[in-house]
Amino acid sequence: MAAHWESFVTAEPDLARTVEERFRAFTHHVLVTLRKDGSPRTSGLEVDFRRDELWLGMMWDSLKARDLRRDPRFALQANPGEGTGMGGGDVRISGRAIEVADGPQKSAYTEEVEPPQPFHLFRTELTEVVRTYVEDDKYLVAQVWKPGEPVRTIKRT
């Protein structure tokens, strides 16, 4: 089961706001895709929250784009920032990236963003969102959301 960003925002607005704030705090994040042999590939990436979607845009024919065209599964890690404070916590999104071919959606995106041409554009379908943070300098807290389920909160000492 997967959900669009808008579905996540509707289901869990507070967590969605925190996740988006973490991604907006820095420009570059880490994308994990799968190579032909199934091993992970990590790449830097900028993400874009626009028109109720989480978009992944990338350079034409890049290795990460080739990976996603072959196998759409991905993991996306928000940049934790400098030091160890990680204000807002550690945030990860997993899901599938669906390429948006030439057409009205890509044209509208291109008009708004004006990315270098040519480029690949993927909209995301989320399968899991995880936020991990420290509470009261005592607990490690993980908030886990999956489509169709409420947020599950796990605390460890």
N, CA, C and O atoms as a GROMACS GRO file, in nm:
protein
  628
    1MET      N    1   0.085  -0.118   0.000
    1MET     CA    2   0.000   0.000   0.000
    1MET      C    3   0.089   0.124   0.000
    1MET      O    4   0.189   0.130   0.072
    2ALA      N    5   0.052   0.222  -0.081
    2ALA     CA    6   0.128   0.346  -0.090
    2ALA      C    7   0.032   0.464  -0.092
    2ALA      O    8  -0.086   0.449  -0.121
    3ALA      N    9   0.085   0.582  -0.059
    3ALA     CA   10   0.002   0.702  -0.053
    3ALA      C   11   0.079   0.822  -0.108
    3ALA      O   12   0.202   0.828  -0.097
    4HIS      N   13   0.008   0.915  -0.166
    4HIS     CA   14   0.068   1.041  -0.211
    4HIS      C   15   0.095   1.128  -0.089
    4HIS      O   16   0.041   1.105   0.019
    5TRP      N   17   0.179   1.229  -0.108
    5TRP     CA   18   0.211   1.322   0.000
    5TRP      C   19   0.084   1.383   0.058
    5TRP      O   20   0.071   1.393   0.180
    6GLU      N   21  -0.008   1.423  -0.026
    6GLU     CA   22  -0.132   1.486   0.020
    6GLU      C   23  -0.209   1.393   0.115
    6GLU      O   24  -0.268   1.440   0.213
    7SER      N   25  -0.210   1.264   0.088
    7SER     CA   26  -0.278   1.167   0.175
    7SER      C   27  -0.212   1.162   0.312
    7SER      O   28  -0.280   1.152   0.414
    8PHE      N   29  -0.080   1.168   0.313
    8PHE     CA   30  -0.005   1.171   0.439
    8PHE      C   31  -0.039   1.296   0.518
    8PHE      O   32  -0.064   1.289   0.638
    9VAL      N   33  -0.040   1.411   0.451
    9VAL     CA   34  -0.072   1.538   0.517
    9VAL      C   35  -0.212   1.533   0.577
    9VAL      O   36  -0.234   1.580   0.688
   10THR      N   37  -0.306   1.478   0.504
   10THR     CA   38  -0.444   1.468   0.552
   10THR      C   39  -0.453   1.374   0.671
   10THR      O   40  -0.523   1.404   0.768
   11ALA      N   41  -0.383   1.260   0.665
   11ALA     CA   42  -0.391   1.160   0.771
   11ALA      C   43  -0.318   1.203   0.897
   11ALA      O   44  -0.367   1.180   1.008
   12GLU      N   45  -0.201   1.264   0.882
   12GLU     CA   46  -0.116   1.299   0.997
   12GLU      C   47  -0.056   1.438   0.979
   12GLU      O   48   0.064   1.450   0.956
   13PRO      N   49  -0.136   1.544   0.989
   13PRO     CA   50  -0.088   1.678   0.958
   13PRO      C   51   0.029   1.726   1.044
   13PRO      O   52   0.118   1.794   0.993
   14ASP      N   53   0.032   1.692   1.172
   14ASP     CA   54   0.141   1.738   1.260
   14ASP      C   55   0.274   1.674   1.220
   14ASP      O   56   0.375   1.743   1.208
   15LEU      N   57   0.273   1.543   1.201
   15LEU     CA   58   0.396   1.474   1.161
   15LEU      C   59   0.438   1.520   1.022
   15LEU      O   60   0.557   1.542   0.998
   16ALA      N   61   0.344   1.535   0.932
   16ALA     CA   62   0.376   1.580   0.796
   16ALA      C   63   0.442   1.718   0.798
   16ALA      O   64   0.538   1.743   0.725
   17ARG      N   65   0.391   1.807   0.881
   17ARG     CA   66   0.449   1.942   0.893
   17ARG      C   67   0.593   1.933   0.944
   17ARG      O   68   0.681   2.001   0.891
   18THR      N   69   0.617   1.850   1.044
   18THR     CA   70   0.752   1.834   1.098
   18THR      C   71   0.846   1.776   0.992
   18THR      O   72   0.959   1.823   0.978
   19VAL      N   73   0.799   1.677   0.919
   19VAL     CA   74   0.881   1.614   0.815
   19VAL      C   75   0.916   1.716   0.707
   19VAL      O   76   1.032   1.728   0.666
   20GLU      N   77   0.817   1.790   0.662
   20GLU     CA   78   0.842   1.889   0.557
   20GLU      C   79   0.937   1.998   0.607
   20GLU      O   80   1.024   2.042   0.532
   21GLU      N   81   0.923   2.041   0.731
   21GLU     CA   82   1.014   2.141   0.788
   21GLU      C   83   1.157   2.090   0.790
   21GLU      O   84   1.251   2.165   0.762
   22ARG      N   85   1.176   1.962   0.824
   22ARG     CA   86   1.311   1.904   0.826
   22ARG      C   87   1.372   1.905   0.686
   22ARG      O   88   1.490   1.938   0.670
   23PHE      N   89   1.292   1.871   0.585
   23PHE     CA   90   1.345   1.873   0.448
   23PHE      C   91   1.367   2.014   0.397
   23PHE      O   92   1.460   2.038   0.320
   24ARG      N   93   1.284   2.108   0.438
   24ARG     CA   94   1.302   2.246   0.392
   24ARG      C   95   1.417   2.317   0.464
   24ARG      O   96   1.464   2.421   0.417
   25ALA      N   97   1.463   2.264   0.576
   25ALA     CA   98   1.570   2.328   0.653
   25ALA      C   99   1.703   2.330   0.577
   25ALA      O  100   1.785   2.418   0.599
   26PHE      N  101   1.723   2.233   0.489
   26PHE     CA  102   1.847   2.224   0.411
   26PHE      C  103   1.813   2.190   0.267
   26PHE      O  104   1.706   2.135   0.239
   27THR      N  105   1.902   2.223   0.177
   27THR     CA  106   1.876   2.202   0.034
   27THR      C  107   1.904   2.058  -0.009
   27THR      O  108   1.824   2.000  -0.083
   28HIS      N  109   2.014   2.002   0.035
   28HIS     CA  110   2.056   1.872  -0.015
   28HIS      C  111   2.029   1.760   0.086
   28HIS      O  112   2.051   1.775   0.206
   29HIS      N  113   1.981   1.647   0.033
   29HIS     CA  114   1.946   1.531   0.114
   29HIS      C  115   2.006   1.406   0.051
   29HIS      O  116   2.075   1.416  -0.050
   30VAL      N  117   1.981   1.291   0.109
   30VAL     CA  118   2.039   1.167   0.058
   30VAL      C  119   1.927   1.075   0.007
   30VAL      O  120   1.833   1.043   0.079
   31LEU      N  121   1.941   1.036  -0.117
   31LEU     CA  122   1.849   0.943  -0.182
   31LEU      C  123   1.918   0.809  -0.195
   31LEU      O  124   2.034   0.801  -0.235
   32VAL      N  125   1.846   0.702  -0.161
   32VAL     CA  126   1.898   0.567  -0.179
   32VAL      C  127   1.812   0.499  -0.284
   32VAL      O  128   1.689   0.493  -0.272
   33THR      N  129   1.878   0.447  -0.387
   33THR     CA  130   1.812   0.371  -0.493
   33THR      C  131   1.879   0.234  -0.501
   33THR      O  132   1.974   0.206  -0.428
   34LEU      N  133   1.829   0.151  -0.590
   34LEU     CA  134   1.886   0.017  -0.607
   34LEU      C  135   1.954   0.006  -0.743
   34LEU      O  136   1.894   0.035  -0.846
   35ARG      N  137   2.080  -0.038  -0.740
   35ARG     CA  138   2.154  -0.060  -0.864
   35ARG      C  139   2.101  -0.185  -0.934
   35ARG      O  140   2.017  -0.257  -0.880
   36LYS      N  141   2.151  -0.210  -1.054
   36LYS     CA  142   2.112  -0.330  -1.130
   36LYS      C  143   2.131  -0.458  -1.050
   36LYS      O  144   2.049  -0.549  -1.057
   37ASP      N  145   2.241  -0.464  -0.974
   37ASP     CA  146   2.271  -0.586  -0.899
   37ASP      C  147   2.199  -0.593  -0.764
   37ASP      O  148   2.218  -0.688  -0.688
   38GLY      N  149   2.116  -0.493  -0.735
   38GLY     CA  150   2.038  -0.492  -0.612
   38GLY      C  151   2.106  -0.424  -0.494
   38GLY      O  152   2.045  -0.407  -0.389
   39SER      N  153   2.232  -0.384  -0.511
   39SER     CA  154   2.301  -0.315  -0.402
   39SER      C  155   2.254  -0.169  -0.397
   39SER      O  156   2.209  -0.115  -0.497
   40PRO      N  157   2.266  -0.106  -0.280
   40PRO     CA  158   2.219   0.033  -0.267
   40PRO      C  159   2.314   0.133  -0.331
   40PRO      O  160   2.435   0.114  -0.333
   41ARG      N  161   2.255   0.240  -0.383
   41ARG     CA  162   2.332   0.354  -0.433
   41ARG      C  163   2.284   0.476  -0.355
   41ARG      O  164   2.164   0.501  -0.349
   42THR      N  165   2.374   0.552  -0.296
   42THR     CA  166   2.338   0.676  -0.229
   42THR      C  167   2.378   0.793  -0.318
   42THR      O  168   2.485   0.793  -0.378
   43SER      N  169   2.291   0.891  -0.325
   43SER     CA  170   2.314   1.009  -0.408
   43SER      C  171   2.258   1.131  -0.338
   43SER      O  172   2.162   1.123  -0.262
   44GLY      N  173   2.320   1.244  -0.364
   44GLY     CA  174   2.266   1.370  -0.316
   44GLY      C  175   2.145   1.409  -0.400
   44GLY      O  176   2.138   1.375  -0.518
   45LEU      N  177   2.052   1.480  -0.340
   45LEU     CA  178   1.930   1.517  -0.412
   45LEU      C  179   1.861   1.634  -0.344
   45LEU      O  180   1.862   1.645  -0.221
   46GLU      N  181   1.801   1.721  -0.424
   46GLU     CA  182   1.711   1.823  -0.374
   46GLU      C  183   1.569   1.770  -0.390
   46GLU      O  184   1.538   1.704  -0.489
   47VAL      N  185   1.484   1.798  -0.293
   47VAL     CA  186   1.344   1.755  -0.302
   47VAL      C  187   1.256   1.878  -0.315
   47VAL      O  188   1.297   1.989  -0.283
   48ASP      N  189   1.134   1.857  -0.360
   48ASP     CA  190   1.044   1.969  -0.382
   48ASP      C  191   0.903   1.931  -0.339
   48ASP      O  192   0.846   1.834  -0.388
   49PHE      N  193   0.847   2.008  -0.247
   49PHE     CA  194   0.708   1.992  -0.206
   49PHE      C  195   0.629   2.096  -0.283
   49PHE      O  196   0.644   2.217  -0.262
   50ARG      N  197   0.544   2.049  -0.373
   50ARG     CA  198   0.472   2.141  -0.461
   50ARG      C  199   0.343   2.075  -0.507
   50ARG      O  200   0.341   1.956  -0.538
   51ARG      N  201   0.236   2.153  -0.512
   51ARG     CA  202   0.106   2.104  -0.559
   51ARG      C  203   0.067   1.972  -0.492
   51ARG      O  204   0.026   1.878  -0.560
   52ASP      N  205   0.080   1.965  -0.360
   52ASP     CA  206   0.038   1.850  -0.279
   52ASP      C  207   0.113   1.721  -0.310
   52ASP      O  208   0.062   1.612  -0.285
   53GLU      N  209   0.232   1.733  -0.365
   53GLU     CA  210   0.314   1.616  -0.396
   53GLU      C  211   0.456   1.639  -0.344
   53GLU      O  212   0.498   1.752  -0.323
   54LEU      N  213   0.527   1.530  -0.325
   54LEU     CA  214   0.670   1.533  -0.299
   54LEU      C  215   0.736   1.489  -0.429
   54LEU      O  216   0.719   1.376  -0.474
   55TRP      N  217   0.813   1.581  -0.490
   55TRP     CA  218   0.874   1.558  -0.620
   55TRP      C  219   1.024   1.534  -0.607
   55TRP      O  220   1.090   1.591  -0.521
   56LEU      N  221   1.075   1.450  -0.694
   56LEU     CA  222   1.218   1.427  -0.708
   56LEU      C  223   1.255   1.460  -0.852
   56LEU      O  224   1.210   1.394  -0.946
   57GLY      N  225   1.336   1.562  -0.868
   57GLY     CA  226   1.384   1.599  -1.001
   57GLY      C  227   1.532   1.566  -1.010
   57GLY      O  228   1.606   1.580  -0.912
   58MET      N  229   1.575   1.522  -1.127
   58MET     CA  230   1.716   1.487  -1.140
   58MET      C  231   1.767   1.505  -1.282
   58MET      O  232   1.690   1.508  -1.378
   59MET      N  233   1.898   1.516  -1.292
   59MET     CA  234   1.963   1.537  -1.419
   59MET      C  235   1.930   1.422  -1.516
   59MET      O  236   1.916   1.306  -1.477
   60TRP      N  237   1.917   1.459  -1.642
   60TRP     CA  238   1.883   1.363  -1.745
   60TRP      C  239   1.986   1.250  -1.750
   60TRP      O  240   2.106   1.273  -1.753
   61ASP      N  241   1.936   1.128  -1.752
   61ASP     CA  242   2.014   1.006  -1.766
   61ASP      C  243   2.114   0.984  -1.651
   61ASP      O  244   2.214   0.914  -1.669
   62SER      N  245   2.089   1.044  -1.535
   62SER     CA  246   2.175   1.022  -1.418
   62SER      C  247   2.159   0.878  -1.371
   62SER      O  248   2.058   0.813  -1.401
   63LEU      N  249   2.255   0.829  -1.298
   63LEU     CA  250   2.249   0.692  -1.248
   63LEU      C  251   2.128   0.672  -1.157
   63LEU      O  252   2.063   0.568  -1.163
   64LYS      N  253   2.099   0.770  -1.072
   64LYS     CA  254   1.984   0.755  -0.982
   64LYS      C  255   1.853   0.750  -1.061
   64LYS      O  256   1.762   0.675  -1.025
   65ALA      N  257   1.843   0.828  -1.169
   65ALA     CA  258   1.724   0.824  -1.253
   65ALA      C  259   1.713   0.688  -1.322
   65ALA      O  260   1.604   0.630  -1.330
   66ARG      N  261   1.824   0.637  -1.371
   66ARG     CA  262   1.823   0.503  -1.433
   66ARG      C  263   1.778   0.398  -1.332
   66ARG      O  264   1.700   0.309  -1.364
   67ASP      N  265   1.831   0.410  -1.209
   67ASP     CA  266   1.792   0.314  -1.104
   67ASP      C  267   1.641   0.318  -1.082
   67ASP      O  268   1.577   0.213  -1.077
   68LEU      N  269   1.585   0.438  -1.068
   68LEU     CA  270   1.442   0.451  -1.039
   68LEU      C  271   1.355   0.407  -1.156
   68LEU      O  272   1.244   0.357  -1.136
   69ARG      N  273   1.404   0.425  -1.276
   69ARG     CA  274   1.327   0.380  -1.393
   69ARG      C  275   1.322   0.226  -1.397
   69ARG      O  276   1.224   0.168  -1.442
   70ARG      N  277   1.427   0.165  -1.350
   70ARG     CA  278   1.435   0.018  -1.348
   70ARG      C  279   1.361  -0.040  -1.227
   70ARG      O  280   1.289  -0.139  -1.239
   71ASP      N  281   1.378   0.022  -1.112
   71ASP     CA  282   1.316  -0.024  -0.988
   71ASP      C  283   1.277   0.101  -0.909
   71ASP      O  284   1.365   0.172  -0.860
   72PRO      N  285   1.148   0.129  -0.895
   72PRO     CA  286   1.106   0.258  -0.838
   72PRO      C  287   1.123   0.272  -0.687
   72PRO      O  288   1.094   0.379  -0.633
   73ARG      N  289   1.168   0.169  -0.618
   73ARG     CA  290   1.180   0.180  -0.472
   73ARG      C  291   1.293   0.275  -0.435
   73ARG      O  292   1.399   0.277  -0.497
   74PHE      N  293   1.267   0.354  -0.330
   74PHE     CA  294   1.367   0.450  -0.283
   74PHE      C  295   1.354   0.469  -0.132
   74PHE      O  296   1.253   0.435  -0.071
   75ALA      N  297   1.460   0.525  -0.075
   75ALA     CA  298   1.457   0.578   0.061
   75ALA      C  299   1.519   0.717   0.053
   75ALA      O  300   1.613   0.740  -0.023
   76LEU      N  301   1.465   0.808   0.132
   76LEU     CA  302   1.510   0.946   0.130
   76LEU      C  303   1.536   0.991   0.272
   76LEU      O  304   1.447   0.983   0.357
   77GLN      N  305   1.656   1.038   0.298
   77GLN     CA  306   1.698   1.079   0.432
   77GLN      C  307   1.717   1.230   0.433
   77GLN      O  308   1.791   1.284   0.351
   78ALA      N  309   1.651   1.298   0.526
   78ALA     CA  310   1.668   1.443   0.538
   78ALA      C  311   1.808   1.474   0.590
   78ALA      O  312   1.861   1.403   0.675
   79ASN      N  313   1.865   1.580   0.539
   79ASN     CA  314   1.995   1.627   0.584
   79ASN      C  315   1.984   1.659   0.733
   79ASN      O  316   1.899   1.739   0.772
   80PRO      N  317   2.069   1.599   0.818
   80PRO     CA  318   2.059   1.623   0.962
   80PRO      C  319   2.114   1.759   1.004
   80PRO      O  320   2.090   1.801   1.117
   81GLY      N  321   2.187   1.827   0.917
   81GLY     CA  322   2.243   1.957   0.953
   81GLY      C  323   2.375   1.942   1.024
   81GLY      O  324   2.430   1.832   1.037
   82GLU      N  325   2.426   2.054   1.069
   82GLU     CA  326   2.558   2.056   1.135
   82GLU      C  327   2.547   2.005   1.278
   82GLU      O  328   2.443   2.017   1.342
   83GLY      N  329   2.654   1.948   1.327
   83GLY     CA  330   2.660   1.904   1.465
   83GLY      C  331   2.570   1.785   1.492
   83GLY      O  332   2.536   1.709   1.402
   84THR      N  333   2.534   1.770   1.617
   84THR     CA  334   2.453   1.654   1.656
   84THR      C  335   2.316   1.692   1.710
   84THR      O  336   2.244   1.605   1.760
   85GLY      N  337   2.279   1.819   1.702
   85GLY     CA  338   2.152   1.863   1.757
   85GLY      C  339   2.030   1.808   1.685
   85GLY      O  340   1.931   1.774   1.750
   86MET      N  341   2.035   1.799   1.556
   86MET     CA  342   1.926   1.749   1.473
   86MET      C  343   1.790   1.805   1.516
   86MET      O  344   1.697   1.729   1.543
   87GLY      N  345   1.780   1.937   1.523
   87GLY     CA  346   1.654   1.999   1.559
   87GLY      C  347   1.540   1.944   1.475
   87GLY      O  348   1.548   1.947   1.352
   88GLY      N  349   1.438   1.894   1.538
   88GLY     CA  350   1.327   1.834   1.464
   88GLY      C  351   1.341   1.685   1.443
   88GLY      O  352   1.247   1.618   1.402
   89GLY      N  353   1.459   1.633   1.472
   89GLY     CA  354   1.480   1.489   1.462
   89GLY      C  355   1.531   1.443   1.328
   89GLY      O  356   1.552   1.522   1.236
   90ASP      N  357   1.551   1.314   1.320
   90ASP     CA  358   1.597   1.247   1.200
   90ASP      C  359   1.473   1.203   1.123
   90ASP      O  360   1.382   1.144   1.181
   91VAL      N  361   1.468   1.231   0.993
   91VAL     CA  362   1.348   1.201   0.915
   91VAL      C  363   1.384   1.120   0.791
   91VAL      O  364   1.479   1.153   0.719
   92ARG      N  365   1.307   1.013   0.768
   92ARG     CA  366   1.326   0.928   0.652
   92ARG      C  367   1.191   0.899   0.586
   92ARG      O  368   1.089   0.885   0.654
   93ILE      N  369   1.194   0.892   0.454
   93ILE     CA  370   1.075   0.857   0.376
   93ILE      C  371   1.112   0.742   0.284
   93ILE      O  372   1.217   0.746   0.219
   94SER      N  373   1.028   0.641   0.279
   94SER     CA  374   1.047   0.531   0.185
   94SER      C  375   0.926   0.524   0.094
   94SER      O  376   0.816   0.565   0.131
   95GLY      N  377   0.947   0.471  -0.024
   95GLY     CA  378   0.835   0.456  -0.115
   95GLY      C  379   0.878   0.418  -0.254
   95GLY      O  380   0.981   0.356  -0.276
   96ARG      N  381   0.793   0.459  -0.349
   96ARG     CA  382   0.820   0.434  -0.490
   96ARG      C  383   0.818   0.568  -0.563
   96ARG      O  384   0.737   0.656  -0.532
   97ALA      N  385   0.908   0.582  -0.659
   97ALA     CA  386   0.914   0.703  -0.741
   97ALA      C  387   0.860   0.671  -0.880
   97ALA      O  388   0.910   0.582  -0.948
   98ILE      N  389   0.757   0.743  -0.919
   98ILE     CA  390   0.691   0.719  -1.047
   98ILE      C  391   0.729   0.831  -1.143
   98ILE      O  392   0.702   0.948  -1.116
   99GLU      N  393   0.792   0.794  -1.254
   99GLU     CA  394   0.836   0.898  -1.348
   99GLU      C  395   0.716   0.966  -1.413
   99GLU      O  396   0.619   0.901  -1.453
  100VAL      N  397   0.726   1.097  -1.423
  100VAL     CA  398   0.624   1.177  -1.491
  100VAL      C  399   0.681   1.211  -1.628
  100VAL      O  400   0.773   1.291  -1.641
  101ALA      N  401   0.624   1.149  -1.729
  101ALA     CA  402   0.669   1.172  -1.866
  101ALA      C  403   0.618   1.307  -1.914
  101ALA      O  404   0.543   1.375  -1.844
  102ASP      N  405   0.660   1.345  -2.032
  102ASP     CA  406   0.611   1.470  -2.089
  102ASP      C  407   0.459   1.469  -2.089
  102ASP      O  408   0.396   1.368  -2.121
  103GLY      N  409   0.401   1.580  -2.052
  103GLY     CA  410   0.256   1.592  -2.043
  103GLY      C  411   0.222   1.711  -1.957
  103GLY      O  412   0.310   1.789  -1.920
  104PRO      N  413   0.094   1.726  -1.922
  104PRO     CA  414   0.050   1.845  -1.847
  104PRO      C  415   0.118   1.860  -1.711
  104PRO      O  416   0.154   1.972  -1.673
  105GLN      N  417   0.137   1.750  -1.637
  105GLN     CA  418   0.200   1.760  -1.503
  105GLN      C  419   0.344   1.808  -1.516
  105GLN      O  420   0.386   1.898  -1.443
  106LYS      N  421   0.418   1.750  -1.607
  106LYS     CA  422   0.559   1.788  -1.622
  106LYS      C  423   0.570   1.930  -1.678
  106LYS      O  424   0.658   2.005  -1.638
  107SER      N  425   0.481   1.965  -1.769
  107SER     CA  426   0.482   2.102  -1.824
  107SER      C  427   0.455   2.205  -1.714
  107SER      O  428   0.522   2.307  -1.707
  108ALA      N  429   0.357   2.177  -1.630
  108ALA     CA  430   0.325   2.270  -1.520
  108ALA      C  431   0.443   2.282  -1.424
  108ALA      O  432   0.478   2.392  -1.382
  109TYR      N  433   0.504   2.169  -1.391
  109TYR     CA  434   0.620   2.170  -1.302
  109TYR      C  435   0.733   2.251  -1.365
  109TYR      O  436   0.796   2.333  -1.299
  110THR      N  437   0.759   2.227  -1.493
  110THR     CA  438   0.867   2.296  -1.563
  110THR      C  439   0.844   2.447  -1.564
  110THR      O  440   0.939   2.524  -1.545
  111GLU      N  441   0.721   2.489  -1.585
  111GLU     CA  442   0.690   2.633  -1.584
  111GLU      C  443   0.716   2.694  -1.447
  111GLU      O  444   0.767   2.806  -1.438
  112GLU      N  445   0.681   2.624  -1.341
  112GLU     CA  446   0.697   2.677  -1.205
  112GLU      C  447   0.842   2.678  -1.160
  112GLU      O  448   0.888   2.775  -1.099
  113VAL      N  449   0.916   2.572  -1.190
  113VAL     CA  450   1.049   2.552  -1.133
  113VAL      C  451   1.161   2.597  -1.227
  113VAL      O  452   1.267   2.640  -1.181
  114GLU      N  453   1.138   2.586  -1.356
  114GLU     CA  454   1.239   2.616  -1.457
  114GLU      C  455   1.369   2.539  -1.436
  114GLU      O  456   1.476   2.600  -1.426
  115PRO      N  457   1.362   2.406  -1.428
  115PRO     CA  458   1.483   2.324  -1.408
  115PRO      C  459   1.567   2.319  -1.536
  115PRO      O  460   1.516   2.344  -1.645
  116PRO      N  461   1.695   2.287  -1.522
  116PRO     CA  462   1.778   2.269  -1.642
  116PRO      C  463   1.718   2.157  -1.729
  116PRO      O  464   1.672   2.056  -1.677
  117GLN      N  465   1.720   2.177  -1.858
  117GLN     CA  466   1.661   2.080  -1.952
  117GLN      C  467   1.770   1.997  -2.017
  117GLN      O  468   1.883   2.045  -2.031
  118PRO      N  469   1.742   1.876  -2.055
  118PRO     CA  470   1.628   1.794  -2.016
  118PRO      C  471   1.648   1.743  -1.872
  118PRO      O  472   1.757   1.752  -1.817
  119PHE      N  473   1.540   1.690  -1.814
  119PHE     CA  474   1.549   1.638  -1.677
  119PHE      C  475   1.445   1.529  -1.656
  119PHE      O  476   1.348   1.518  -1.731
  120HIS      N  477   1.467   1.449  -1.554
  120HIS     CA  478   1.370   1.348  -1.512
  120HIS      C  479   1.291   1.404  -1.395
  120HIS      O  480   1.347   1.472  -1.309
  121LEU      N  481   1.162   1.375  -1.393
  121LEU     CA  482   1.077   1.417  -1.283
  121LEU      C  483   1.001   1.295  -1.232
  121LEU      O  484   0.941   1.221  -1.310
  122PHE      N  485   1.005   1.275  -1.101
  122PHE     CA  486   0.936   1.163  -1.038
  122PHE      C  487   0.846   1.218  -0.928
  122PHE      O  488   0.887   1.303  -0.849
  123ARG      N  489   0.723   1.168  -0.923
  123ARG     CA  490   0.636   1.195  -0.809
  123ARG      C  491   0.650   1.074  -0.717
  123ARG      O  492   0.682   0.965  -0.762
  124THR      N  493   0.626   1.094  -0.591
  124THR     CA  494   0.648   0.986  -0.496
  124THR      C  495   0.518   0.925  -0.445
  124THR      O  496   0.415   0.992  -0.433
  125GLU      N  497   0.526   0.798  -0.417
  125GLU     CA  498   0.420   0.726  -0.347
  125GLU      C  499   0.486   0.672  -0.220
  125GLU      O  500   0.579   0.593  -0.228
  126LEU      N  501   0.438   0.715  -0.105
  126LEU     CA  502   0.500   0.683   0.022
  126LEU      C  503   0.453   0.548   0.074
  126LEU      O  504   0.335   0.514   0.067
  127THR      N  505   0.549   0.471   0.125
  127THR     CA  506   0.515   0.345   0.192
  127THR      C  507   0.547   0.352   0.341
  127THR      O  508   0.495   0.272   0.420
  128GLU      N  509   0.633   0.448   0.381
  128GLU     CA  510   0.666   0.464   0.522
  128GLU      C  511   0.732   0.600   0.545
  128GLU      O  512   0.811   0.646   0.462
  129VAL      N  513   0.698   0.662   0.656
  129VAL     CA  514   0.763   0.785   0.701
  129VAL      C  515   0.804   0.762   0.846
  129VAL      O  516   0.723   0.718   0.928
  130VAL      N  517   0.931   0.792   0.877
  130VAL     CA  518   0.983   0.769   1.012
  130VAL      C  519   1.052   0.896   1.061
  130VAL      O  520   1.135   0.954   0.992
  131ARG      N  521   1.016   0.936   1.181
  131ARG     CA  522   1.086   1.045   1.249
  131ARG      C  523   1.142   0.988   1.378
  131ARG      O  524   1.070   0.926   1.456
  132THR      N  525   1.271   1.010   1.402
  132THR     CA  526   1.336   0.964   1.524
  132THR      C  527   1.397   1.084   1.594
  132THR      O  528   1.462   1.168   1.530
  133TYR      N  529   1.375   1.094   1.725
  133TYR     CA  530   1.429   1.208   1.800
  133TYR      C  531   1.451   1.166   1.945
  133TYR      O  532   1.404   1.062   1.990
  134VAL      N  533   1.523   1.251   2.017
  134VAL     CA  534   1.549   1.227   2.159
  134VAL      C  535   1.455   1.316   2.239
  134VAL      O  536   1.440   1.435   2.210
  135GLU      N  537   1.393   1.257   2.341
  135GLU     CA  538   1.299   1.330   2.426
  135GLU      C  539   1.354   1.333   2.569
  135GLU      O  540   1.390   1.229   2.625
  136ASP      N  541   1.359   1.451   2.627
  136ASP     CA  542   1.402   1.470   2.767
  136ASP      C  543   1.541   1.413   2.794
  136ASP      O  544   1.569   1.370   2.906
  137ASP      N  545   1.627   1.412   2.695
  137ASP     CA  546   1.763   1.356   2.710
  137ASP      C  547   1.762   1.215   2.768
  137ASP      O  548   1.862   1.171   2.824
  138LYS      N  549   1.650   1.145   2.754
  138LYS     CA  550   1.636   1.014   2.816
  138LYS      C  551   1.582   0.909   2.719
  138LYS      O  552   1.626   0.794   2.721
  139TYR      N  553   1.488   0.948   2.634
  139TYR     CA  554   1.419   0.852   2.549
  139TYR      C  555   1.456   0.872   2.402
  139TYR      O  556   1.465   0.986   2.355
  140LEU      N  557   1.476   0.763   2.332
  140LEU     CA  558   1.482   0.765   2.187
  140LEU      C  559   1.340   0.735   2.140
  140LEU      O  560   1.285   0.629   2.172
  141VAL      N  561   1.282   0.828   2.065
  141VAL     CA  562   1.143   0.814   2.022
  141VAL      C  563   1.140   0.798   1.871
  141VAL      O  564   1.204   0.875   1.799
  142ALA      N  565   1.067   0.700   1.823
  142ALA     CA  566   1.046   0.682   1.680
  142ALA      C  567   0.897   0.692   1.652
  142ALA      O  568   0.816   0.623   1.714
  143GLN      N  569   0.863   0.777   1.558
  143GLN     CA  570   0.725   0.786   1.509
  143GLN      C  571   0.725   0.722   1.371
  143GLN      O  572   0.802   0.762   1.283
  144VAL      N  573   0.640   0.622   1.351
  144VAL     CA  574   0.636   0.548   1.225
  144VAL      C  575   0.495   0.557   1.167
  144VAL      O  576   0.397   0.523   1.233
  145TRP      N  577   0.487   0.603   1.043
  145TRP     CA  578   0.359   0.609   0.973
  145TRP      C  579   0.365   0.524   0.848
  145TRP      O  580   0.463   0.528   0.774
  146LYS      N  581   0.260   0.446   0.826
  146LYS     CA  582   0.242   0.370   0.704
  146LYS      C  583   0.100   0.398   0.653
  146LYS      O  584   0.009   0.417   0.733
  147PRO      N  585   0.081   0.400   0.522
  147PRO     CA  586  -0.052   0.429   0.467
  147PRO      C  587  -0.158   0.338   0.527
  147PRO      O  588  -0.140   0.217   0.540
  148GLY      N  589  -0.270   0.400   0.561
  148GLY     CA  590  -0.383   0.324   0.615
  148GLY      C  591  -0.372   0.292   0.763
  148GLY      O  592  -0.461   0.227   0.819
  149GLU      N  593  -0.263   0.337   0.827
  149GLU     CA  594  -0.243   0.310   0.969
  149GLU      C  595  -0.217   0.441   1.043
  149GLU      O  596  -0.165   0.535   0.984
  150PRO      N  597  -0.254   0.448   1.171
  150PRO     CA  598  -0.219   0.566   1.249
  150PRO      C  599  -0.068   0.565   1.280
  150PRO      O  600  -0.002   0.462   1.267
  151VAL      N  601  -0.017   0.678   1.321
  151VAL     CA  602   0.123   0.686   1.362
  151VAL      C  603   0.144   0.595   1.482
  151VAL      O  604   0.066   0.596   1.578
  152ARG      N  605   0.250   0.518   1.477
  152ARG     CA  606   0.289   0.432   1.588
  152ARG      C  607   0.410   0.497   1.653
  152ARG      O  608   0.507   0.530   1.584
  153THR      N  609   0.407   0.517   1.784
  153THR     CA  610   0.517   0.580   1.856
  153THR      C  611   0.584   0.476   1.945
  153THR      O  612   0.519   0.406   2.023
  154ILE      N  613   0.716   0.467   1.930
  154ILE     CA  614   0.797   0.371   2.006
  154ILE      C  615   0.898   0.450   2.087
  154ILE      O  616   0.969   0.534   2.031
  155LYS      N  617   0.905   0.425   2.219
  155LYS     CA  618   1.001   0.493   2.308
  155LYS      C  619   1.096   0.389   2.367
  155LYS      O  620   1.055   0.282   2.411
  156ARG      N  621   1.224   0.425   2.366
  156ARG     CA  622   1.326   0.340   2.428
  156ARG      C  623   1.410   0.425   2.522
  156ARG      O  624   1.429   0.544   2.501
  157THR      N  625   1.459   0.360   2.628
  157THR     CA  626   1.549   0.434   2.719
  157THR      C  627   1.692   0.401   2.685
  157THR      O  628   1.784   0.452   2.750
   0.00000   0.00000   0.00000
